[in-house]
Amino acid sequence: MIRTVSILGSTGSIGRQSLAAAERLGIRVTALAAQRNIGLLEEQIRKFRPAYAAVYDPAAARALRVAVADLDIEIGEGLEGLRRAAVYGCEAVVTAVSGSVGLRPTLDAIAAKERICLANKETLVCAGSIVMRAAREAGAQIVPVDSEHSAIFQCLEGRRDQLHKILLTGSGGPFRGWTREQTASVTPEQAVRHPNWHMGAKISVDSATMMNKGLEFIEAMHLFSVRPDDIQVVIHPQSVIHSMVELIDGTVLAQLAVPDMGLPIQYAMTWPERSPSPYERLDFWQMRDMTFEAPDPEKTPCLALAMDCARRGGVAPAVMSAANEAAVALFLAGKIGYNDIYDRVAAAVERAGEIPDPALDDILTADAEARRLVLEQ
């Protein structure tokens, strides 16, 4: 188990649960980082007393410096602040920021040979080959926090060379089975109400469109060094089985638990050990059914697009991820409709150039261009 941790995205859902786990496990928090919610960040600073905190928004960072002037703490800002927070006197970093902004801090932590408790999907979606190669060369540990990838990680421990297929489960979201005509009038308030999970707004919308499952599909390819054809998406509405692996002899191993992100967060911190947890336990006597179905590509076009980008490779996944991030922000702001998310992302991907083996600068350039295209449509 780790002894010290930095948490990027500490004011978000994953960040708050990470702090709760650290407090319960007796892990010292050395640094915190957030985008602009300095009210909550100040509370966290006063409770956990880190030596460093960063705020991505410069104006918010200046306000935080005034608010905590009575404390012995250094306040950083912008991307450089996040990067410093990622390596500030810690054995591990929880990367819970949303979007490609988490890429450079993750690479910095890898270079410092830290454990990466990875909750930022976009890092591997955008630059999975670069990140995983850097981790192998540095000897850094990447332990997934996503419930699905944590499940796969746990099922594969000691069995990596026996894997035949990954069975990546997903609930199908709140609009499972809806047609495109039915989803045309979906509001942001409806889209963020996930039936099983309590998450932030952006990831909740991604879960509704099933883009989240597409991002996880690409993430799994890189985390477990498999091809797209080695992953099968399975809709499992109850969210009890968090994912499965099929081994070469036909055996299927599954990880089951209540749908609570606290469990994979805790395991990422305690791995390879396990610790008691306060979370609800499964009661098999009360479980009525567990059902499974195939995703419908006509009703889940974002998932189909992401899987196509996974096979296309190059900068296509980075373009898709950045365009989706920009489109979801527009939707949450009430500026575009729900179905427009897919339309704008697909248009950006269609215009993406072909770079078979992109460097980091190629990826960041494609990311910025994708965001511009979405805003200009």
C-alpha distance (Angstrom), angle and dihedral (degrees) to the residues before:
residue distance angle dihedral
M1 . . .
I2 3.78 . .
R3 3.82 121.1 .
T4 3.81 101.5 -159.0
V5 3.80 132.4 33.2
S6 3.79 141.6 -179.3
I7 3.81 117.4 -151.2
L8 3.79 121.1 -151.5
G9 3.79 111.1 -164.5
S10 3.79 93.0 23.7
T11 3.82 95.3 163.8
G12 3.81 94.6 55.4
S13 3.79 126.8 86.0
I14 3.82 95.9 -92.0
G15 3.79 91.9 41.5
R16 3.79 93.4 52.6
Q17 3.80 91.6 48.6
S18 3.81 89.9 47.1
L19 3.79 90.3 55.3
A20 3.80 90.5 49.3
A21 3.80 90.1 51.5
A22 3.80 92.3 47.4
E23 3.81 91.0 51.0
R24 3.80 92.4 48.3
L25 3.82 93.2 46.9
G26 3.79 95.4 44.5
I27 3.81 94.3 -115.6
R28 3.82 114.7 154.8
V29 3.81 116.3 -125.9
T30 3.81 110.3 -138.7
A31 3.81 100.6 176.1
L32 3.79 141.5 10.4
A33 3.80 132.0 -163.1
A34 3.79 133.9 -172.2
Q35 3.77 139.4 166.2
R36 3.79 103.1 -120.7
N37 3.82 112.0 -45.0
I38 3.80 94.1 114.7
G39 3.81 94.0 160.3
L40 3.80 92.0 66.7
L41 3.80 92.6 33.6
E42 3.81 90.4 57.1
E43 3.81 89.8 52.4
Q44 3.80 89.9 50.9
I45 3.80 92.1 47.9
R46 3.79 92.5 51.7
K47 3.79 91.8 48.1
F48 3.81 101.7 42.3
R49 3.83 99.1 27.9
P50 3.83 99.9 -146.3
A51 3.81 117.1 -175.6
Y52 3.81 92.3 -130.7
A53 3.79 137.9 31.6
A54 3.80 131.6 177.4
V55 3.79 133.2 -160.0
Y56 3.79 119.0 -162.2
D57 3.81 93.3 -150.5
P58 3.86 107.9 72.2
A59 3.82 95.5 -150.9
A60 3.80 90.8 51.2
A61 3.81 89.5 48.1
R62 3.80 90.9 55.6
A63 3.80 90.4 50.4
L64 3.81 91.1 49.4
R65 3.80 91.7 52.8
V66 3.80 88.5 58.6
A67 3.81 93.0 45.0
V68 3.84 94.4 53.3
A69 3.81 98.2 34.0
D70 3.81 88.6 122.1
L71 3.82 91.8 61.6
D72 3.79 131.0 78.3
I73 3.81 96.5 -118.9
E74 3.79 135.4 120.7
I75 3.82 117.6 -131.8
G76 3.80 120.2 -152.4
E77 3.79 129.3 -174.6
G78 3.79 143.7 -154.9
L79 3.78 125.4 9.5
E80 3.80 92.1 -40.3
G81 3.79 88.8 56.5
L82 3.80 91.2 52.8
R83 3.78 90.9 47.9
R84 3.78 92.1 52.4
A85 3.80 92.1 46.6
A86 3.82 89.8 54.2
V87 3.80 92.2 62.3
Y88 3.79 101.7 29.7
G89 3.81 107.3 133.1
C90 3.80 96.7 -54.6
E91 3.78 141.2 126.2
A92 3.80 92.7 -146.6
V93 3.77 141.2 18.8
V94 3.80 127.4 -151.2
T95 3.80 106.0 -144.7
A96 3.79 100.9 -156.0
V97 3.80 99.1 146.7
S98 3.80 115.3 118.4
G99 3.79 123.6 -118.0
S100 3.79 137.1 7.4
V101 3.82 90.8 -45.2
G102 3.81 85.2 87.9
L103 3.80 93.4 63.2
R104 3.82 102.0 84.0
P105 3.83 95.7 40.6
T106 3.81 88.5 51.6
L107 3.81 91.7 51.5
D108 3.81 89.4 48.7
A109 3.80 91.0 52.6
I110 3.81 90.5 47.9
A111 3.81 90.5 52.5
A112 3.81 87.9 51.9
K113 3.83 88.5 54.0
E114 3.78 93.6 -120.0
R115 3.78 127.8 151.6
I116 3.79 109.9 -99.8
C117 3.81 112.2 -145.8
L118 3.78 91.4 -162.1
A119 3.79 118.0 -149.7
N120 3.80 96.2 143.0
K121 3.80 106.7 93.5
E122 3.78 94.9 -176.5
T123 3.81 92.3 66.1
L124 3.80 92.1 68.0
V125 3.79 95.3 31.8
C126 3.81 91.5 56.6
A127 3.78 100.9 35.6
G128 3.79 108.8 5.8
S129 3.79 96.3 143.4
I130 3.81 92.2 49.7
V131 3.81 94.2 45.3
M132 3.81 96.9 46.1
R133 3.80 92.2 45.5
A134 3.82 89.9 51.1
A135 3.81 90.6 49.3
R136 3.81 92.2 51.2
E137 3.79 92.5 48.5
A138 3.81 93.9 46.8
G139 3.79 95.9 40.3
A140 3.80 91.3 -124.8
Q141 3.81 120.9 157.4
I142 3.80 119.9 -123.9
V143 3.80 110.8 -164.4
P144 3.82 114.1 179.8
V145 3.79 121.4 -128.1
D146 3.81 98.0 -171.4
S147 3.81 106.5 104.9
E148 3.82 92.4 -127.0
H149 3.79 96.0 49.2
S150 3.78 91.8 41.6
A151 3.82 87.5 54.8
I152 3.81 92.0 50.7
F153 3.81 90.5 44.8
Q154 3.81 91.0 52.9
C155 3.81 94.4 45.3
L156 3.81 91.8 49.9
E157 3.80 98.5 47.8
G158 3.80 104.7 129.9
R159 3.82 91.2 -1.2
R160 3.81 105.9 77.1
D161 3.82 92.2 120.9
Q162 3.83 91.4 51.6
L163 3.82 97.4 57.2
H164 3.80 118.6 125.2
K165 3.81 102.5 164.2
I166 3.80 140.8 -4.4
L167 3.81 115.3 -133.8
L168 3.80 104.1 -155.0
T169 3.80 110.7 -163.3
G170 3.80 128.9 -154.6
S171 3.78 134.1 174.7
G172 3.80 94.6 -130.8
G173 3.80 90.7 -122.2
P174 3.81 129.5 -113.8
F175 3.83 94.4 -52.0
R176 3.79 99.3 49.1
G177 3.80 109.2 158.6
W178 3.80 95.0 10.6
T179 3.79 118.5 137.5
R180 3.79 124.0 -127.6
E181 3.79 88.6 -105.2
Q182 3.81 90.6 55.5
T183 3.82 94.2 48.5
A184 3.82 93.6 49.2
S185 3.81 91.6 90.4
V186 3.82 97.9 41.3
T187 3.82 112.2 134.5
P188 3.82 128.2 -147.6
E189 3.80 88.9 -110.5
Q190 3.80 90.6 57.6
A191 3.80 94.4 43.4
V192 3.80 95.5 55.3
R193 3.82 93.5 53.6
H194 3.78 102.0 92.2
P195 3.82 114.0 -171.4
N196 3.82 96.0 -134.8
W197 3.81 111.5 15.9
H198 3.81 135.3 56.5
M199 3.82 105.8 -143.0
G200 3.78 143.4 145.4
A201 3.80 121.2 -72.7
K202 3.80 98.6 -103.7
I203 3.80 96.8 49.0
S204 3.82 90.1 43.2
V205 3.81 90.6 56.8
D206 3.81 89.6 46.0
S207 3.80 88.9 52.5
A208 3.80 90.4 50.6
T209 3.82 93.1 51.6
M210 3.84 90.0 38.2
M211 3.79 89.0 -126.4
N212 3.79 83.7 122.7
K213 3.80 89.7 64.0
G214 3.79 89.2 48.8
L215 3.80 90.9 52.5
E216 3.81 89.2 48.2
F217 3.81 89.6 50.0
I218 3.82 90.6 58.2
E219 3.80 92.2 41.1
A220 3.81 90.7 53.7
M221 3.81 91.1 51.9
H222 3.79 90.5 59.6
L223 3.80 99.7 36.0
F224 3.79 93.8 52.4
S225 3.82 100.5 27.3
V226 3.80 96.5 -120.7
R227 3.81 136.1 139.5
P228 3.82 123.5 -112.5
D229 3.81 89.8 -105.8
D230 3.82 89.2 58.6
I231 3.82 92.2 65.7
Q232 3.80 125.8 73.3
V233 3.81 120.5 -170.7
V234 3.82 113.4 -140.1
I235 3.81 123.1 -170.5
H236 3.80 109.1 -136.7
P237 3.84 108.6 171.5
Q238 3.82 96.5 -167.6
S239 3.86 94.4 61.3
V240 3.80 92.0 -145.2
I241 3.81 96.4 120.0
H242 3.78 104.0 56.5
S243 3.80 93.7 -167.3
M244 3.79 141.1 -42.5
V245 3.78 141.3 -142.4
E246 3.78 127.6 -144.6
L247 3.81 113.3 -147.0
I248 3.79 126.8 -147.4
D249 3.81 93.0 -95.8
G250 3.82 93.5 53.5
T251 3.81 96.6 -99.6
V252 3.81 113.4 141.2
L253 3.81 119.4 -151.7
A254 3.80 120.4 -165.8
Q255 3.79 135.1 -173.0
L256 3.80 113.7 -140.7
A257 3.80 130.0 -171.5
V258 3.77 141.1 132.2
P259 3.83 112.3 -73.0
D260 3.81 97.7 -95.9
M261 3.81 123.2 129.4
G262 3.79 90.1 -151.1
L263 3.80 90.7 80.2
P264 3.84 99.2 58.0
I265 3.82 89.9 40.0
Q266 3.79 90.8 55.2
Y267 3.80 92.9 45.5
A268 3.81 91.9 51.6
M269 3.80 87.5 57.3
T270 3.81 98.1 42.7
W271 3.82 99.6 37.4
P272 2.99 127.9 162.3
E273 3.79 85.2 23.8
R274 3.81 128.0 56.8
S275 3.78 128.1 -138.9
P276 3.80 133.6 -165.7
S277 3.78 112.8 -89.8
P278 3.82 135.1 -161.0
Y279 3.79 94.7 -133.4
E280 3.78 125.7 121.8
R281 3.81 115.7 -91.3
L282 3.78 127.4 -132.7
D283 3.80 113.9 -99.9
F284 3.79 106.7 -156.1
W285 3.80 91.6 -172.3
Q286 3.80 88.8 63.3
M287 3.82 97.5 44.5
R288 3.78 109.8 104.1
D289 3.80 101.0 -174.1
M290 3.77 147.7 -19.6
T291 3.79 115.4 -148.1
F292 3.79 133.7 -171.5
E293 3.79 135.0 -164.9
A294 3.78 141.5 164.5
P295 3.82 119.7 -100.0
D296 3.79 115.3 -106.4
P297 3.83 107.8 -129.5
E298 3.80 91.2 -157.5
K299 3.80 91.7 57.1
T300 3.82 95.7 37.0
P301 3.83 103.6 45.1
C302 3.81 93.4 156.4
L303 3.80 90.5 59.6
A304 3.81 91.2 47.3
L305 3.81 90.4 49.1
A306 3.80 92.5 50.5
M307 3.80 92.4 49.4
D308 3.79 89.4 49.9
C309 3.82 89.9 51.5
A310 3.80 89.3 49.9
R311 3.79 89.9 57.8
R312 3.80 92.6 42.1
G313 3.82 93.0 52.8
G314 3.78 123.3 175.5
V315 3.80 112.0 87.6
A316 3.82 94.2 -27.4
P317 3.84 95.0 98.4
A318 3.82 90.9 48.1
V319 3.80 91.7 49.4
M320 3.79 91.3 47.9
S321 3.80 93.5 48.2
A322 3.81 94.7 47.4
A323 3.80 93.1 44.5
N324 3.80 90.3 49.7
E325 3.79 91.8 49.9
A326 3.81 90.6 52.6
A327 3.81 94.1 43.8
V328 3.81 93.7 49.0
A329 3.81 89.7 51.1
L330 3.81 89.4 53.6
F331 3.81 90.9 48.4
L332 3.80 93.3 49.4
A333 3.80 88.5 49.8
G334 3.81 89.9 54.1
K335 3.80 93.6 -115.7
I336 3.81 98.4 118.0
G337 3.80 136.2 23.5
Y338 3.80 127.3 -103.5
N339 3.82 94.8 -104.9
D340 3.80 89.8 48.2
I341 3.80 88.6 70.9
Y342 3.79 91.8 71.3
D343 3.80 93.5 39.1
R344 3.79 93.8 54.4
V345 3.78 94.8 43.3
A346 3.81 92.7 48.2
A347 3.81 90.8 49.6
A348 3.81 91.2 52.2
V349 3.80 92.1 48.5
E350 3.80 90.6 48.9
R351 3.80 89.6 58.0
A352 3.82 95.4 44.8
G353 3.78 116.0 118.9
E354 3.78 124.0 -124.0
I355 3.82 114.5 -105.9
P356 3.82 107.7 160.8
D357 3.83 97.7 -165.9
P358 3.82 106.3 19.7
A359 3.78 123.5 -165.4
L360 3.80 120.6 -137.1
D361 3.82 92.0 -96.1
D362 3.83 90.1 52.3
I363 3.79 89.9 53.4
L364 3.80 94.8 48.1
T365 3.82 91.0 47.5
A366 3.81 91.2 50.3
D367 3.82 89.3 47.7
A368 3.81 92.4 54.6
E369 3.81 93.0 44.7
A370 3.81 91.9 50.8
R371 3.80 91.4 53.6
R372 3.80 90.6 49.7
L373 3.79 91.8 50.9
V374 3.80 92.4 51.8
L375 3.80 92.7 50.4
E376 3.80 92.6 47.6
Q377 3.81 96.9 51.1
